[in-house]
Amino acid sequence: MIDVLDFDRRNIWHPYASLANPPPVRHAVSASGLEITLSDGRRLIDAVSSWWCVAHGHNHPAITEAIRRQSSSMCHVMFGGFTHTPAAELAERLAAICPDGLDKVFFADSGSIAVEVAVKMATQYQHAKGRVRRTKMLALKGGYHGDTACAMALSDPDGMHVLFAGMMPRHFFVSKPNSLAFEAWREELSRMFSEHGDEIAGVVCEPIFQAANAMDFYGGEYLKELRLICDEHDALLVFDEIAAGLYRTGPLWAASLAGVAPDVMTIGKALTGGHITLAATVASSRVADVISSGEPSAFMHGPTYMANPLACAAACASLDLFAASDYSDKVARIESGLREGLEPCRSLDNVADVRVMGAVGVLEMKRLPARNDIERVIDETGVWLRPFANFIYAMPPLVTDGASLTRITRAIAKLAECPPGPEVSGDFHE
Ligand SMILES: *Cc1c(COP(=O)(O)O)cnc(C)c1O
């Protein structure tokens, strides 16, 4: 039998990991509810929802059953020239829950691709209006939009993608929200548009919650301002709800806290409840009409596995679960549990800030503990944590019960009490 860990260490790349000096990985054999089971029988509570997507718990029976049922009739068919019930049902569900007027759906195979698609929509929108020079986006510093070239180019310009600066398209950035006074930020935004408005096709941001880069929250007034300036200049406003949406920050969509609707929205991560990859880019009819009136009228994107039926069936089941009970209430309970458990960490020497919103709890550290301490605390507490940059955080499944949440916050507190580790570079990613 293959020695999984040994073969893996020698031959398989892991996310943001070196093959020469690979960080430890654990051999997962099954997952159910809040827990991941390892090959040696140990179980870990998944405090990061496997990168924020396992909203209803691992291997939820309703979702695995939907995948099984769909697989018995059709696992895949090309979306060029065909459609199918799971895609139509999912698009209908998405149109029903997206902000008013957003009802035209493009299915993408991952969050990064959904962002690329949104950017192409903005460009084709301007092109159709004869503004062929408007091919750039404006984004917020401190953001993260994915790892493919176009999505990287919209992520924080000083962040983890600096190495690729030479190959990426160049876009415009305004300061991270809260990094300066709101009025000064507003002036910067307005200056950007007066100087470069004839090049800007659209604005993209993570509403309310800047996740993988900054792990920070900001107020709805920024989104209101972006809406105003986009209207003024006929630039498309794109909200990337891939991390913040589907109740992670409290409401169904984070942007609803600002009462602002975008022209285009990207959805991913928890869409299938973390069971299989799928994302969507949803546009307003107005955007679709303009693109369709252009030359070409076709929207120019089409991935091989577009609208994969298994993934669409999983997403339908996941959205049914979101609709079947009060997730805002579940998240409110998690929020108070995180606050209660993490707030005391504020007094620790190595903790710079404590931030909680919805089912997101973040300790910003002066410096992360050493790798050995991180591994030891995970093993001793049975809580899977994935600290990165200078953040220790929890983004647990939205169905996490009180006792498990206490275990999670205790594990985080224990880790935060460890001495600061050495300065690390390159360990940027969530
Ligand atoms: C994770 C993430 C993405 C990228 O999604 P992938 O599925 O990893 O490609 C894009 N935007 C935001 C806000 C994300 O958190």
The ligand as a Tripos MOL2 file, in Angstrom:
@<TRIPOS>MOLECULE
LIG
   15    15     1     0     0
SMALL
NO_CHARGES

@<TRIPOS>ATOM
      1 C1        -11.3760   32.5000   -1.6690 C.3       1 LIG1
      2 C2        -11.7390   33.7650   -2.3590 C.ar      1 LIG1
      3 C3        -11.6680   33.8780   -3.7630 C.ar      1 LIG1
      4 C4        -11.1000   32.7860   -4.6330 C.3       1 LIG1
      5 O1        -11.8680   31.6380   -4.6240 O.3       1 LIG1
      6 P1        -11.2020   30.2500   -5.1030 P.3       1 LIG1
      7 O2        -12.3660   29.2950   -5.1090 O.co2     1 LIG1
      8 O3        -10.1480   29.9210   -4.1050 O.co2     1 LIG1
      9 O4        -10.6420   30.4690   -6.4550 O.co2     1 LIG1
     10 C5        -12.0950   35.0620   -4.3360 C.ar      1 LIG1
     11 N1        -12.5580   36.0810   -3.5900 N.ar      1 LIG1
     12 C6        -12.6550   35.9930   -2.2540 C.ar      1 LIG1
     13 C7        -13.2180   37.1360   -1.4870 C.3       1 LIG1
     14 C8        -12.2330   34.8420   -1.5870 C.ar      1 LIG1
     15 O5        -12.2810   34.7730   -0.2480 O.3       1 LIG1
@<TRIPOS>BOND
     1     1     2 1
     2     2     3 ar
     3     2    14 ar
     4     3     4 1
     5     3    10 ar
     6     4     5 1
     7     5     6 1
     8     6     7 2
     9     6     8 1
    10     6     9 1
    11    10    11 ar
    12    11    12 ar
    13    12    13 1
    14    12    14 ar
    15    14    15 1
@<TRIPOS>SUBSTRUCTURE
     1 LIG1         1 GROUP 0 **** ****
